[in-house]
Amino acid sequence: MASWLGGSTGPDPLTVLLVVILLVRFLLWSCLGTYIDHRLARRQQPRKLKED
């Protein structure tokens, strides 16, 4: 009876798993967005011709 009254020790494993998945998803989304912005910025720069 104590288990459904909140007497369990520690957080629910499913809640911990959900939080970890959301954090990983946010980090991957941020890194991917930064990478795409970097690639687009490099592509839009005019290419310099080599001068001899």
All heavy atoms as TSV, in Angstrom:
chain	resi	resn	atom	element	x	y	z
A	1	MET	N	N	0.824	-1.196	0.000
A	1	MET	CA	C	0.000	0.000	0.000
A	1	MET	C	C	0.865	1.257	0.000
A	1	MET	O	O	0.470	2.276	-0.532
A	1	MET	CB	C	-0.896	-0.020	1.242
A	1	MET	CG	C	-1.847	1.133	1.278
A	1	MET	SD	S	-3.029	0.844	2.589
A	1	MET	CE	C	-3.714	2.459	2.740
A	2	ALA	N	N	2.040	1.153	0.566
A	2	ALA	CA	C	2.915	2.325	0.616
A	2	ALA	C	C	3.448	2.694	-0.762
A	2	ALA	O	O	3.809	3.841	-0.994
A	2	ALA	CB	C	4.074	2.065	1.573
A	3	SER	N	N	3.481	1.725	-1.689
A	3	SER	CA	C	4.045	2.008	-3.001
A	3	SER	C	C	3.174	2.979	-3.799
A	3	SER	O	O	3.678	3.823	-4.520
A	3	SER	CB	C	4.234	0.710	-3.782
A	3	SER	OG	O	2.980	0.093	-3.998
A	4	TRP	N	N	1.869	2.909	-3.673
A	4	TRP	CA	C	1.020	3.818	-4.437
A	4	TRP	C	C	0.690	5.090	-3.673
A	4	TRP	O	O	0.071	5.997	-4.222
A	4	TRP	CB	C	-0.252	3.131	-4.930
A	4	TRP	CG	C	-1.154	2.605	-3.850
A	4	TRP	CD1	C	-1.074	1.397	-3.253
A	4	TRP	CD2	C	-2.274	3.272	-3.284
A	4	TRP	NE1	N	-2.064	1.269	-2.330
A	4	TRP	CE2	C	-2.824	2.396	-2.330
A	4	TRP	CE3	C	-2.864	4.519	-3.469
A	4	TRP	CZ2	C	-3.941	2.740	-1.577
A	4	TRP	CZ3	C	-3.979	4.852	-2.715
A	4	TRP	CH2	C	-4.501	3.969	-1.785
A	5	LEU	N	N	1.146	5.210	-2.455
A	5	LEU	CA	C	0.968	6.445	-1.694
A	5	LEU	C	C	2.207	7.322	-1.761
A	5	LEU	O	O	2.303	8.314	-1.061
A	5	LEU	CB	C	0.654	6.128	-0.226
A	5	LEU	CG	C	-0.731	5.563	0.055
A	5	LEU	CD1	C	-0.864	5.216	1.528
A	5	LEU	CD2	C	-1.807	6.548	-0.363
A	6	GLY	N	N	3.165	6.974	-2.577
A	6	GLY	CA	C	4.371	7.774	-2.693
A	6	GLY	C	C	5.448	7.342	-1.728
A	6	GLY	O	O	6.385	8.092	-1.471
A	7	GLY	N	N	5.348	6.153	-1.204
A	7	GLY	CA	C	6.321	5.677	-0.254
A	7	GLY	C	C	7.536	5.025	-0.896
A	7	GLY	O	O	8.402	4.531	-0.215
A	8	SER	N	N	7.586	5.032	-2.223
A	8	SER	CA	C	8.725	4.396	-2.889
A	8	SER	C	C	9.976	5.259	-2.730
A	8	SER	O	O	9.896	6.466	-2.554
A	8	SER	CB	C	8.421	4.186	-4.371
A	8	SER	OG	O	8.223	5.432	-5.010
A	9	THR	N	N	11.124	4.619	-2.830
A	9	THR	CA	C	12.385	5.350	-2.691
A	9	THR	C	C	12.866	5.791	-4.062
A	9	THR	O	O	12.983	4.979	-4.977
A	9	THR	CB	C	13.447	4.470	-2.037
A	9	THR	OG1	O	13.633	3.312	-2.832
A	9	THR	CG2	C	13.038	4.066	-0.635
A	10	GLY	N	N	13.142	7.059	-4.227
A	10	GLY	CA	C	13.682	7.579	-5.480
A	10	GLY	C	C	12.591	7.890	-6.498
A	10	GLY	O	O	11.425	7.561	-6.307
A	11	PRO	N	N	13.003	8.527	-7.592
A	11	PRO	CA	C	12.035	8.902	-8.623
A	11	PRO	C	C	11.635	7.703	-9.484
A	11	PRO	O	O	12.288	6.664	-9.491
A	11	PRO	CB	C	12.796	9.936	-9.452
A	11	PRO	CG	C	14.225	9.573	-9.262
A	11	PRO	CD	C	14.325	9.028	-7.868
A	12	ASP	N	N	10.548	7.864	-10.201
A	12	ASP	CA	C	10.045	6.834	-11.096
A	12	ASP	C	C	11.027	6.640	-12.256
A	12	ASP	O	O	11.446	7.617	-12.876
A	12	ASP	CB	C	8.676	7.277	-11.617
A	12	ASP	CG	C	8.006	6.207	-12.452
A	12	ASP	OD1	O	8.408	5.036	-12.337
A	12	ASP	OD2	O	7.100	6.550	-13.222
A	13	PRO	N	N	11.421	5.406	-12.566
A	13	PRO	CA	C	12.382	5.175	-13.659
A	13	PRO	C	C	11.894	5.692	-15.013
A	13	PRO	O	O	12.687	6.159	-15.819
A	13	PRO	CB	C	12.536	3.656	-13.679
A	13	PRO	CG	C	12.122	3.202	-12.337
A	13	PRO	CD	C	11.103	4.169	-11.862
A	14	LEU	N	N	10.603	5.617	-15.270
A	14	LEU	CA	C	10.081	6.113	-16.540
A	14	LEU	C	C	10.206	7.637	-16.640
A	14	LEU	O	O	10.497	8.174	-17.710
A	14	LEU	CB	C	8.612	5.707	-16.716
A	14	LEU	CG	C	8.368	4.213	-16.941
A	14	LEU	CD1	C	6.882	3.933	-17.021
A	14	LEU	CD2	C	9.073	3.743	-18.198
A	15	THR	N	N	10.023	8.318	-15.517
A	15	THR	CA	C	10.185	9.768	-15.510
A	15	THR	C	C	11.644	10.146	-15.755
A	15	THR	O	O	11.934	11.065	-16.526
A	15	THR	CB	C	9.724	10.347	-14.155
A	15	THR	OG1	O	8.383	9.919	-13.916
A	15	THR	CG2	C	9.784	11.851	-14.154
A	16	VAL	N	N	12.554	9.425	-15.132
A	16	VAL	CA	C	13.982	9.681	-15.334
A	16	VAL	C	C	14.355	9.437	-16.791
A	16	VAL	O	O	15.071	10.233	-17.409
A	16	VAL	CB	C	14.831	8.796	-14.398
A	16	VAL	CG1	C	16.306	8.907	-14.725
A	16	VAL	CG2	C	14.572	9.174	-12.948
A	17	LEU	N	N	13.856	8.352	-17.380
A	17	LEU	CA	C	14.129	8.037	-18.779
A	17	LEU	C	C	13.583	9.126	-19.696
A	17	LEU	O	O	14.256	9.547	-20.644
A	17	LEU	CB	C	13.518	6.681	-19.132
A	17	LEU	CG	C	13.751	6.193	-20.549
A	17	LEU	CD1	C	15.253	5.967	-20.777
A	17	LEU	CD2	C	12.978	4.916	-20.804
A	18	LEU	N	N	12.399	9.613	-19.423
A	18	LEU	CA	C	11.803	10.682	-20.223
A	18	LEU	C	C	12.636	11.960	-20.150
A	18	LEU	O	O	12.892	12.601	-21.179
A	18	LEU	CB	C	10.379	10.956	-19.745
A	18	LEU	CG	C	9.630	12.070	-20.473
A	18	LEU	CD1	C	9.399	11.687	-21.930
A	18	LEU	CD2	C	8.316	12.359	-19.793
A	19	VAL	N	N	13.092	12.323	-18.974
A	19	VAL	CA	C	13.906	13.524	-18.812
A	19	VAL	C	C	15.229	13.377	-19.552
A	19	VAL	O	O	15.681	14.304	-20.235
A	19	VAL	CB	C	14.128	13.817	-17.304
A	19	VAL	CG1	C	15.181	14.902	-17.113
A	19	VAL	CG2	C	12.818	14.228	-16.653
A	20	VAL	N	N	15.857	12.207	-19.461
A	20	VAL	CA	C	17.122	11.976	-20.154
A	20	VAL	C	C	16.927	12.059	-21.662
A	20	VAL	O	O	17.718	12.686	-22.374
A	20	VAL	CB	C	17.724	10.610	-19.736
A	20	VAL	CG1	C	18.870	10.216	-20.645
A	20	VAL	CG2	C	18.168	10.662	-18.289
A	21	ILE	N	N	15.870	11.456	-22.179
A	21	ILE	CA	C	15.595	11.509	-23.622
A	21	ILE	C	C	15.366	12.943	-24.075
A	21	ILE	O	O	15.880	13.359	-25.122
A	21	ILE	CB	C	14.383	10.612	-23.964
A	21	ILE	CG1	C	14.781	9.148	-23.814
A	21	ILE	CG2	C	13.871	10.892	-25.369
A	21	ILE	CD1	C	13.617	8.189	-23.947
A	22	LEU	N	N	14.628	13.719	-23.313
A	22	LEU	CA	C	14.373	15.114	-23.685
A	22	LEU	C	C	15.658	15.935	-23.664
A	22	LEU	O	O	15.877	16.776	-24.552
A	22	LEU	CB	C	13.332	15.730	-22.746
A	22	LEU	CG	C	11.903	15.220	-22.936
A	22	LEU	CD1	C	10.994	15.810	-21.876
A	22	LEU	CD2	C	11.388	15.533	-24.321
A	23	LEU	N	N	16.524	15.716	-22.692
A	23	LEU	CA	C	17.791	16.442	-22.634
A	23	LEU	C	C	18.694	16.089	-23.807
A	23	LEU	O	O	19.282	16.978	-24.436
A	23	LEU	CB	C	18.511	16.135	-21.314
A	23	LEU	CG	C	17.947	16.829	-20.080
A	23	LEU	CD1	C	18.654	16.335	-18.824
A	23	LEU	CD2	C	18.070	18.332	-20.191
A	24	VAL	N	N	18.784	14.812	-24.134
A	24	VAL	CA	C	19.611	14.389	-25.266
A	24	VAL	C	C	19.055	14.952	-26.563
A	24	VAL	O	O	19.804	15.428	-27.419
A	24	VAL	CB	C	19.699	12.838	-25.315
A	24	VAL	CG1	C	20.315	12.360	-26.609
A	24	VAL	CG2	C	20.503	12.333	-24.134
A	25	ARG	N	N	17.745	14.932	-26.721
A	25	ARG	CA	C	17.117	15.472	-27.928
A	25	ARG	C	C	17.397	16.974	-28.058
A	25	ARG	O	O	17.703	17.466	-29.140
A	25	ARG	CB	C	15.611	15.217	-27.866
A	25	ARG	CG	C	14.879	15.621	-29.100
A	25	ARG	CD	C	13.433	15.138	-29.015
A	25	ARG	NE	N	12.706	15.651	-30.155
A	25	ARG	CZ	C	11.658	16.454	-30.070
A	25	ARG	NH1	N	11.227	16.833	-28.889
A	25	ARG	NH2	N	11.042	16.874	-31.143
A	26	PHE	N	N	17.304	17.700	-26.962
A	26	PHE	CA	C	17.577	19.132	-26.996
A	26	PHE	C	C	19.038	19.408	-27.359
A	26	PHE	O	O	19.330	20.290	-28.162
A	26	PHE	CB	C	17.253	19.748	-25.628
A	26	PHE	CG	C	17.632	21.198	-25.528
A	26	PHE	CD1	C	16.887	22.157	-26.184
A	26	PHE	CD2	C	18.745	21.580	-24.799
A	26	PHE	CE1	C	17.239	23.500	-26.086
A	26	PHE	CE2	C	19.099	22.913	-24.710
A	26	PHE	CZ	C	18.337	23.867	-25.353
A	27	LEU	N	N	19.961	18.649	-26.778
A	27	LEU	CA	C	21.381	18.846	-27.083
A	27	LEU	C	C	21.681	18.527	-28.549
A	27	LEU	O	O	22.404	19.270	-29.214
A	27	LEU	CB	C	22.237	17.971	-26.168
A	27	LEU	CG	C	22.310	18.426	-24.710
A	27	LEU	CD1	C	23.060	17.396	-23.876
A	27	LEU	CD2	C	22.981	19.780	-24.609
A	28	LEU	N	N	21.131	17.436	-29.061
A	28	LEU	CA	C	21.357	17.088	-30.457
A	28	LEU	C	C	20.768	18.141	-31.378
A	28	LEU	O	O	21.366	18.513	-32.385
A	28	LEU	CB	C	20.747	15.717	-30.765
A	28	LEU	CG	C	21.506	14.521	-30.203
A	28	LEU	CD1	C	20.746	13.235	-30.493
A	28	LEU	CD2	C	22.901	14.444	-30.786
A	29	TRP	N	N	19.577	18.638	-31.044
A	29	TRP	CA	C	18.933	19.663	-31.865
A	29	TRP	C	C	19.768	20.941	-31.875
A	29	TRP	O	O	19.952	21.571	-32.911
A	29	TRP	CB	C	17.531	19.933	-31.331
A	29	TRP	CG	C	16.723	20.828	-32.212
A	29	TRP	CD1	C	16.485	22.153	-32.035
A	29	TRP	CD2	C	16.061	20.466	-33.421
A	29	TRP	NE1	N	15.705	22.627	-33.052
A	29	TRP	CE2	C	15.430	21.618	-33.920
A	29	TRP	CE3	C	15.938	19.260	-34.120
A	29	TRP	CZ2	C	14.679	21.606	-35.097
A	29	TRP	CZ3	C	15.194	19.257	-35.286
A	29	TRP	CH2	C	14.583	20.414	-35.758
A	30	SER	N	N	20.320	21.323	-30.733
A	30	SER	CA	C	21.141	22.530	-30.648
A	30	SER	C	C	22.427	22.371	-31.451
A	30	SER	O	O	22.822	23.266	-32.210
A	30	SER	CB	C	21.496	22.833	-29.194
A	30	SER	OG	O	20.329	23.079	-28.460
A	31	CYS	N	N	23.080	21.224	-31.301
A	31	CYS	CA	C	24.328	20.991	-32.033
A	31	CYS	C	C	24.080	20.938	-33.535
A	31	CYS	O	O	24.850	21.486	-34.320
A	31	CYS	CB	C	24.979	19.691	-31.573
A	31	CYS	SG	S	25.570	19.767	-29.874
A	32	LEU	N	N	23.001	20.295	-33.944
A	32	LEU	CA	C	22.686	20.195	-35.365
A	32	LEU	C	C	22.366	21.565	-35.943
A	32	LEU	O	O	22.807	21.912	-37.044
A	32	LEU	CB	C	21.512	19.240	-35.576
A	32	LEU	CG	C	21.113	18.963	-37.018
A	32	LEU	CD1	C	22.262	18.278	-37.748
A	32	LEU	CD2	C	19.871	18.104	-37.086
A	33	GLY	N	N	21.632	22.385	-35.201
A	33	GLY	CA	C	21.326	23.734	-35.665
A	33	GLY	C	C	22.564	24.592	-35.818
A	33	GLY	O	O	22.719	25.329	-36.800
A	34	THR	N	N	23.474	24.491	-34.870
A	34	THR	CA	C	24.729	25.241	-34.948
A	34	THR	C	C	25.560	24.784	-36.137
A	34	THR	O	O	26.144	25.594	-36.860
A	34	THR	CB	C	25.534	25.066	-33.653
A	34	THR	OG1	O	24.720	25.474	-32.551
A	34	THR	CG2	C	26.796	25.898	-33.666
A	35	TYR	N	N	25.611	23.484	-36.369
A	35	TYR	CA	C	26.378	22.932	-37.491
A	35	TYR	C	C	25.797	23.408	-38.826
A	35	TYR	O	O	26.545	23.819	-39.721
A	35	TYR	CB	C	26.364	21.410	-37.411
A	35	TYR	CG	C	27.020	20.744	-38.590
A	35	TYR	CD1	C	28.403	20.756	-38.734
A	35	TYR	CD2	C	26.264	20.100	-39.555
A	35	TYR	CE1	C	29.016	20.144	-39.810
A	35	TYR	CE2	C	26.865	19.482	-40.632
A	35	TYR	CZ	C	28.239	19.508	-40.759
A	35	TYR	OH	O	28.838	18.899	-41.822
A	36	ILE	N	N	24.492	23.384	-38.947
A	36	ILE	CA	C	23.852	23.829	-40.198
A	36	ILE	C	C	24.100	25.319	-40.415
A	36	ILE	O	O	24.402	25.749	-41.530
A	36	ILE	CB	C	22.349	23.500	-40.172
A	36	ILE	CG1	C	22.163	21.982	-40.259
A	36	ILE	CG2	C	21.612	24.197	-41.302
A	36	ILE	CD1	C	20.735	21.534	-40.094
A	37	ASP	N	N	23.988	26.125	-39.376
A	37	ASP	CA	C	24.263	27.560	-39.500
A	37	ASP	C	C	25.703	27.800	-39.943
A	37	ASP	O	O	25.975	28.664	-40.765
A	37	ASP	CB	C	24.007	28.270	-38.172
A	37	ASP	CG	C	22.528	28.383	-37.853
A	37	ASP	OD1	O	21.709	28.206	-38.777
A	37	ASP	OD2	O	22.207	28.638	-36.683
A	38	HIS	N	N	26.630	27.033	-39.383
A	38	HIS	CA	C	28.040	27.178	-39.739
A	38	HIS	C	C	28.263	26.821	-41.207
A	38	HIS	O	O	28.969	27.520	-41.929
A	38	HIS	CB	C	28.889	26.281	-38.835
A	38	HIS	CG	C	30.346	26.276	-39.176
A	38	HIS	ND1	N	31.158	27.363	-38.964
A	38	HIS	CD2	C	31.125	25.331	-39.731
A	38	HIS	CE1	C	32.376	27.067	-39.374
A	38	HIS	NE2	N	32.381	25.837	-39.848
A	39	ARG	N	N	27.653	25.731	-41.657
A	39	ARG	CA	C	27.817	25.304	-43.056
A	39	ARG	C	C	27.212	26.321	-44.014
A	39	ARG	O	O	27.790	26.629	-45.056
A	39	ARG	CB	C	27.143	23.942	-43.273
A	39	ARG	CG	C	27.826	22.795	-42.566
A	39	ARG	CD	C	29.120	22.429	-43.254
A	39	ARG	NE	N	28.886	22.046	-44.625
A	39	ARG	CZ	C	29.466	21.056	-45.250
A	39	ARG	NH1	N	30.319	20.309	-44.595
A	39	ARG	NH2	N	29.215	20.801	-46.513
A	40	LEU	N	N	26.047	26.857	-43.663
A	40	LEU	CA	C	25.408	27.844	-44.536
A	40	LEU	C	C	26.211	29.139	-44.581
A	40	LEU	O	O	26.318	29.776	-45.635
A	40	LEU	CB	C	23.981	28.125	-44.071
A	40	LEU	CG	C	22.983	26.992	-44.315
A	40	LEU	CD1	C	21.636	27.346	-43.704
A	40	LEU	CD2	C	22.833	26.688	-45.794
A	41	ALA	N	N	26.789	29.530	-43.465
A	41	ALA	CA	C	27.596	30.754	-43.428
A	41	ALA	C	C	28.844	30.588	-44.290
A	41	ALA	O	O	29.251	31.522	-44.986
A	41	ALA	CB	C	27.964	31.097	-41.995
A	42	ARG	N	N	29.467	29.416	-44.239
A	42	ARG	CA	C	30.652	29.180	-45.069
A	42	ARG	C	C	30.292	29.171	-46.547
A	42	ARG	O	O	31.044	29.646	-47.382
A	42	ARG	CB	C	31.283	27.835	-44.714
A	42	ARG	CG	C	32.100	27.891	-43.453
A	42	ARG	CD	C	32.810	26.586	-43.201
A	42	ARG	NE	N	33.637	26.211	-44.339
A	42	ARG	CZ	C	34.067	24.982	-44.580
A	42	ARG	NH1	N	33.729	24.004	-43.781
A	42	ARG	NH2	N	34.829	24.720	-45.617
A	43	ARG	N	N	29.128	28.640	-46.888
A	43	ARG	CA	C	28.733	28.525	-48.282
A	43	ARG	C	C	28.409	29.887	-48.883
A	43	ARG	O	O	28.613	30.128	-50.072
A	43	ARG	CB	C	27.518	27.610	-48.391
A	43	ARG	CG	C	27.094	27.332	-49.809
A	43	ARG	CD	C	26.039	26.283	-49.867
A	43	ARG	NE	N	26.614	25.001	-49.458
A	43	ARG	CZ	C	25.924	23.890	-49.291
A	43	ARG	NH1	N	24.623	23.905	-49.472
A	43	ARG	NH2	N	26.508	22.769	-48.935
A	44	GLN	N	N	27.899	30.824	-48.074
A	44	GLN	CA	C	27.484	32.127	-48.593
A	44	GLN	C	C	28.639	33.103	-48.751
A	44	GLN	O	O	28.498	34.128	-49.387
A	44	GLN	CB	C	26.418	32.735	-47.677
A	44	GLN	CG	C	25.105	31.977	-47.742
A	44	GLN	CD	C	24.069	32.534	-46.787
A	44	GLN	OE1	O	24.366	33.443	-46.016
A	44	GLN	NE2	N	22.883	31.976	-46.801
A	45	GLN	N	N	29.793	32.803	-48.173
A	45	GLN	CA	C	30.943	33.695	-48.309
A	45	GLN	C	C	31.481	33.605	-49.731
A	45	GLN	O	O	31.568	32.514	-50.297
A	45	GLN	CB	C	32.053	33.299	-47.334
A	45	GLN	CG	C	31.716	33.578	-45.892
A	45	GLN	CD	C	32.816	33.094	-44.954
A	45	GLN	OE1	O	33.748	32.436	-45.383
A	45	GLN	NE2	N	32.677	33.410	-43.679
A	46	PRO	N	N	31.828	34.734	-50.314
A	46	PRO	CA	C	32.407	34.676	-51.667
A	46	PRO	C	C	33.775	34.008	-51.634
A	46	PRO	O	O	34.569	34.235	-50.724
A	46	PRO	CB	C	32.519	36.160	-52.070
A	46	PRO	CG	C	32.523	36.894	-50.780
A	46	PRO	CD	C	31.714	36.080	-49.814
A	47	ARG	N	N	34.029	33.207	-52.614
A	47	ARG	CA	C	35.314	32.498	-52.660
A	47	ARG	C	C	36.388	33.439	-53.161
A	47	ARG	O	O	36.199	34.173	-54.124
A	47	ARG	CB	C	35.213	31.296	-53.573
A	47	ARG	CG	C	34.210	30.285	-53.064
A	47	ARG	CD	C	34.358	28.976	-53.809
A	47	ARG	NE	N	33.344	28.025	-53.384
A	47	ARG	CZ	C	33.518	27.160	-52.402
A	47	ARG	NH1	N	34.636	27.125	-51.742
A	47	ARG	NH2	N	32.561	26.336	-52.083
A	48	LYS	N	N	37.519	33.426	-52.484
A	48	LYS	CA	C	38.631	34.276	-52.865
A	48	LYS	C	C	39.491	33.575	-53.903
A	48	LYS	O	O	39.828	32.388	-53.752
A	48	LYS	CB	C	39.487	34.637	-51.641
A	48	LYS	CG	C	38.743	35.452	-50.618
A	48	LYS	CD	C	39.621	35.770	-49.441
A	48	LYS	CE	C	38.879	36.580	-48.413
A	48	LYS	NZ	N	39.713	36.860	-47.248
A	49	LEU	N	N	39.834	34.274	-54.956
A	49	LEU	CA	C	40.700	33.700	-55.979
A	49	LEU	C	C	42.153	33.814	-55.517
A	49	LEU	O	O	42.551	34.811	-54.925
A	49	LEU	CB	C	40.506	34.437	-57.300
A	49	LEU	CG	C	39.111	34.353	-57.891
A	49	LEU	CD1	C	39.021	35.238	-59.131
A	49	LEU	CD2	C	38.775	32.916	-58.260
A	50	LYS	N	N	42.909	32.793	-55.794
A	50	LYS	CA	C	44.326	32.817	-55.429
A	50	LYS	C	C	45.076	33.750	-56.371
A	50	LYS	O	O	44.909	33.682	-57.582
A	50	LYS	CB	C	44.924	31.410	-55.506
A	50	LYS	CG	C	44.400	30.478	-54.441
A	50	LYS	CD	C	45.095	29.138	-54.541
A	50	LYS	CE	C	44.583	28.195	-53.483
A	50	LYS	NZ	N	45.209	26.876	-53.587
A	51	GLU	N	N	45.857	34.603	-55.783
A	51	GLU	CA	C	46.665	35.515	-56.593
A	51	GLU	C	C	48.113	35.082	-56.535
A	51	GLU	O	O	48.652	34.866	-55.452
A	51	GLU	CB	C	46.526	36.953	-56.089
A	51	GLU	CG	C	45.124	37.491	-56.215
A	51	GLU	CD	C	45.020	38.912	-55.712
A	51	GLU	OE1	O	46.080	39.513	-55.432
A	51	GLU	OE2	O	43.905	39.414	-55.578
A	52	ASP	N	N	48.722	34.954	-57.686
A	52	ASP	CA	C	50.137	34.542	-57.741
A	52	ASP	C	C	51.039	35.734	-57.709
A	52	ASP	O	O	50.794	36.746	-58.264
A	52	ASP	CB	C	50.408	33.718	-59.011
A	52	ASP	CG	C	49.698	32.370	-58.926
A	52	ASP	OD1	O	49.489	31.904	-57.788
A	52	ASP	OD2	O	49.344	31.824	-59.976
